[in-house]
């Protein structure tokens, strides 16, 4: 690494540093075609988060931010994880390697997981060059909303309504935890995790669908139970400027199948497919032309469902791992 580049590790970023990271992320996104940070890391960056999250800043001798790493050391089972980005104009100077090395040194047990978001991500080549091995693959799939969408068919006794913030929180979190018991990131959401996302500008409870069923309770009454959900998301359109040629490039808004879950005792009844269709029809009615989603590469049942509904591969995120 160039001797003029300095690395600084902090647990909390000052507002000026947050703005610098925002700008860096935008420059990297424009160059690579993918955002280098996950939603989870982005929320930590903006709002703070769990104890044990470290922000590593790489600055040149003029104080300009040319590299950033988000290190999360809070998972004692899977080990620490890092996401990083390097300014496209500063690549090839060993900054990415220095960020990863620093993150590994800060890991409590020497293990480190490194996310690379997108096939063109600089982190993809970096992880490979450092001898990291692939441990998890996440596929991004897309489909046009202009093609036909079948009408959803709900199981007998199940009806739909939308999420009510402050009313459904605890019940939904319990169902989410049960539906994603084998998924360490989604299944471990807390009230804080939910509140951070509900505070985002994209949150719309009218696009957050709950499948509910009325069931008898011990008081000889009826209790409503959430048996599934589909939370949709809209990524807003924007225009960014390409400094290289002075042009402006517009990105159209796109809908996302953000989270779909079914309570374990309601799996196998066609509820998941129905919920996906409900969300897609909602996104289409909002005037969107395309939808996207993320799915684990080894979740063959989910991939088969999405492919049957017209989704095809678009891009790949990979988690790499190194052991102590």
C-alpha positions in Angstrom: 0.0 0.0 0.0 1.2 3.5 -0.7 2.9 4.9 2.4 0.8 8.1 2.0 -2.4 6.2 2.7 -3.5 6.1 6.4 -5.9 3.6 7.9 -8.0 4.6 10.9 -10.5 2.3 12.7 -13.4 3.8 14.7 -16.5 2.4 16.3 -18.6 5.5 15.6 -18.4 7.7 12.5 -18.7 11.5 12.6 -21.4 13.0 10.3 -18.6 14.3 8.0 -17.1 10.8 7.7 -20.6 9.3 6.9 -21.0 11.8 4.1 -17.6 10.8 2.7 -18.5 7.1 2.8 -21.8 7.9 1.1 -19.9 9.6 -1.7 -17.4 6.8 -2.0 -20.1 4.2 -2.1 -21.8 6.1 -5.0 -18.5 6.3 -7.0 -17.9 2.6 -6.5 -21.5 1.8 -7.4 -21.3 3.8 -10.7 -18.0 2.0 -11.6 -19.0 -1.5 -10.7 -22.7 -1.5 -11.4 -23.5 -2.8 -7.9 -23.6 -1.3 -4.4 -20.6 -2.5 -2.4 -22.4 -2.6 0.9 -25.4 -4.6 1.9 -28.5 -3.0 3.5 -27.4 -4.4 6.9 -24.0 -2.6 6.7 -25.6 0.5 5.3 -28.0 0.8 8.3 -25.1 0.2 10.7 -23.2 3.0 8.9 -26.0 5.5 9.1 -27.6 4.7 12.5 -24.9 2.8 14.5 -25.6 -0.7 15.6 -24.4 -3.6 17.6 -21.4 -3.3 19.9 -18.4 -4.8 18.0 -18.9 -3.0 14.6 -15.8 -1.2 13.4 -15.5 1.2 10.6 -12.1 1.3 8.9 -11.2 4.4 6.8 -8.4 4.7 4.3 -7.5 8.3 3.5 -4.8 9.7 1.3 -2.4 12.5 2.3 -4.9 15.1 1.5 -7.5 13.6 3.8 -9.7 12.2 1.0 -11.5 9.0 1.7 -10.4 6.4 -0.9 -11.3 3.2 0.9 -13.8 2.0 3.5 -14.4 -1.3 5.3 -17.4 -2.3 7.6 -16.2 -4.9 10.1 -18.9 -6.8 12.1 -17.4 -8.9 14.9 -20.7 -9.7 16.6 -21.2 -13.3 15.4 -19.3 -15.7 17.6 -20.6 -18.7 15.7 -19.9 -17.8 12.0 -17.1 -15.4 12.8 -16.5 -11.8 11.8 -17.6 -10.4 8.5 -16.4 -7.5 6.4 -17.7 -5.5 3.4 -15.4 -3.0 1.7 -15.0 -0.6 -1.2 -12.1 1.2 -2.8 -12.3 4.3 -4.9 -12.0 3.2 -8.6 -9.3 5.8 -9.1 -7.2 4.4 -6.3 -7.3 0.7 -7.1 -4.1 -1.3 -7.7 -2.3 0.3 -4.8 -2.9 -2.4 -2.3 -5.6 -0.5 -0.4 -8.1 -3.3 -0.5 -5.6 -5.8 0.7 -4.6 -3.5 3.6 -8.3 -3.1 4.6 -8.9 -6.8 4.6 -5.6 -7.5 6.5 -6.6 -4.9 9.1 -10.1 -6.4 9.4 -8.6 -9.9 9.9 -6.3 -8.6 12.6 -9.3 -7.0 14.4 -11.3 -10.3 14.2 -11.4 -11.8 17.7 -10.4 -15.3 16.6 -8.7 -14.6 13.3 -11.6 -15.9 11.1 -13.1 -13.6 8.5 -15.9 -13.7 6.0 -15.7 -11.3 3.1 -18.7 -10.3 1.0 -18.3 -9.5 -2.7 -21.5 -7.9 -4.1 -21.8 -8.5 -7.8 -19.7 -10.2 -10.5 -17.8 -7.0 -11.3 -17.1 -6.2 -7.7 -13.5 -5.4 -6.9 -13.9 -7.5 -3.7 -14.5 -10.5 -5.9 -11.1 -10.4 -7.5 -9.5 -9.3 -4.2 -10.9 -12.3 -2.2 -9.7 -14.7 -4.9 -6.2 -13.2 -4.9 -5.9 -13.5 -1.2 -6.7 -17.2 -1.2 -10.2 -16.9 0.4 -12.6 -19.7 -0.4 -16.3 -19.4 -1.4 -18.6 -20.3 1.4 -22.0 -18.9 0.3 -23.5 -17.7 -2.9 -26.5 -15.4 -3.2 -28.2 -15.0 -6.6 -30.0 -11.8 -7.7 -32.9 -12.7 -10.0 -35.2 -10.4 -12.0 -38.3 -10.5 -14.1 -40.4 -8.1 -16.1 -43.7 -7.1 -14.6 -45.1 -6.6 -18.1 -45.4 -10.4 -18.6 -48.5 -12.2 -17.3 -48.9 -12.7 -13.6 -51.4 -15.4 -12.5 -54.0 -14.6 -9.9 -52.9 -15.8 -6.4 -54.8 -18.6 -4.8 -54.7 -18.6 -1.0 -55.2 -21.8 1.1 -58.6 -22.3 2.6 -59.2 -20.1 5.7 -56.3 -17.7 4.9 -56.9 -14.0 4.2 -54.7 -11.1 3.4 -54.2 -7.7 5.1 -51.4 -5.2 5.3 -48.9 -4.8 8.2 -49.8 -2.3 11.0 -46.7 -0.7 12.5 -46.7 -0.8 16.3 -49.5 -3.4 16.3 -48.0 -6.4 14.4 -44.4 -5.9 15.3 -43.9 -8.6 18.0 -46.1 -11.2 16.2 -44.4 -10.6 12.9 -40.9 -10.9 14.5 -41.9 -14.2 16.0 -43.1 -15.6 12.7 -40.1 -14.2 10.9 -37.8 -15.9 13.4 -39.5 -19.3 13.0 -39.7 -19.0 9.2 -35.9 -18.2 9.0 -34.6 -20.3 11.9 -31.8 -21.6 9.6 -31.0 -18.2 8.2 -28.7 -16.3 10.6 -29.2 -12.8 9.2 -32.9 -12.7 8.6 -34.0 -14.9 11.5 -32.2 -12.9 14.1 -34.0 -9.6 13.5 -35.0 -7.7 16.6 -37.4 -4.9 17.3 -34.5 -2.5 16.6 -33.9 -4.2 13.2 -37.5 -3.7 12.2 -37.7 -0.1 13.4 -34.6 0.9 11.5 -36.2 -0.4 8.3 -39.6 1.1 9.0 -37.8 4.5 9.4 -36.4 4.3 5.9 -37.9 6.5 3.2 -38.8 3.4 1.1 -40.9 1.8 3.8 -44.6 1.5 2.8 -46.9 -0.6 5.0 -49.3 -0.9 2.0 -46.7 -3.0 0.4 -46.1 -5.3 3.4 -48.7 -8.1 3.1 -49.7 -10.5 5.9 -51.4 -13.8 5.4 -53.6 -14.4 8.5 -55.8 -17.2 9.8 -58.4 -17.0 12.5 -58.1 -19.8 15.1 -60.0 -20.7 18.3 -58.3 -19.8 21.6 -58.6 -21.1 25.1 -61.0 -18.4 26.1 -63.6 -19.7 23.6 -62.8 -16.8 21.3 -60.9 -16.3 18.1 -57.3 -15.3 17.7 -55.8 -14.0 14.5 -52.5 -15.7 13.6 -49.9 -14.6 11.0 -49.0 -17.6 8.9 -47.0 -15.9 6.2 -45.9 -12.5 4.8 -44.5 -10.8 1.8 -42.7 -7.5 2.4 -42.1 -5.6 -0.9 -39.7 -2.8 -1.4 -39.2 -0.1 -4.1 -35.8 1.1 -5.0 -36.3 4.7 -6.2 -35.2 5.9 -9.6 -32.3 8.3 -9.7 -29.9 10.0 -12.1 -26.1 10.0 -11.5 -23.4 11.9 -13.3 -20.5 10.1 -15.1 -17.4 12.3 -14.5 -15.5 10.5 -17.2 -17.6 11.7 -20.1 -19.8 14.3 -18.5 -23.0 12.4 -19.2 -26.0 11.8 -16.9 -27.4 8.3 -16.6 -30.9 7.6 -15.3 -31.9 4.5 -13.3 -35.6 3.6 -13.3 -37.2 2.5 -10.1 -37.4 -1.3 -9.5 -39.5 -3.3 -7.1 -38.1 -6.0 -4.9 -39.4 -9.2 -3.4 -37.8 -8.1 -0.1 -38.8 -10.8 2.3 -41.2 -13.7 1.9 -41.8 -16.1 4.8 -44.2 -18.8 5.7 -44.8 -20.2 9.2 -43.3 -23.7 9.5 -46.7 -25.3 10.1 -48.1 -23.7 6.9 -45.4 -24.7 4.5 -46.5 -27.0 1.6 -49.9 -25.4 1.1 -49.0 -23.1 -1.8 -49.0 -20.0 0.4 -45.4 -18.9 -0.5 -46.3 -18.8 -4.2 -49.5 -17.0 -3.6 -47.7 -14.4 -1.4 -45.1 -13.8 -4.1 -47.8 -13.2 -6.7 -49.7 -10.8 -4.4 -46.5 -8.7 -4.0 -45.7 -8.7 -7.7 -49.1 -7.6 -8.7 -48.9 -4.8 -6.1 -45.6 -3.7 -7.6 -47.0 -3.8 -11.1 -50.1 -1.7 -10.0 -47.6 0.9 -8.6 -46.4 1.4 -12.2 -43.1 -0.5 -11.9 -41.8 -2.4 -14.9 -39.4 -4.8 -13.3 -38.9 -6.8 -10.0 -35.9 -8.3 -8.4 -35.1 -10.6 -5.5 -32.2 -12.4 -3.8 -32.1 -16.1 -3.1 -29.5 -18.5 -1.7 -28.0 -20.5 -4.6 -28.5 -23.8 -2.7 -32.1 -23.1 -1.9 -33.3 -25.2 -4.8 -37.0 -25.2 -3.8 -37.1 -21.3 -3.7 -35.2 -21.0 -6.9 -37.6 -23.4 -8.6 -40.6 -21.4 -7.4 -39.1 -18.1 -8.6 -38.1 -19.6 -12.0 -41.6 -20.9 -12.4 -42.8 -17.3 -12.0 -40.5 -16.0 -14.7 -37.5 -14.9 -12.7 -34.1 -15.4 -14.3 -30.5 -14.9 -13.0 -29.2 -11.3 -13.1 -26.1 -11.2 -10.8 -24.2 -13.0 -8.0 -23.0 -12.0 -4.6 -20.4 -14.3 -2.9 -19.3 -14.7 0.6 -15.7 -15.7 0.9 -14.1 -17.1 4.1 -10.7 -17.6 5.6 -10.0 -19.6 8.8 -7.6 -18.6 11.5 
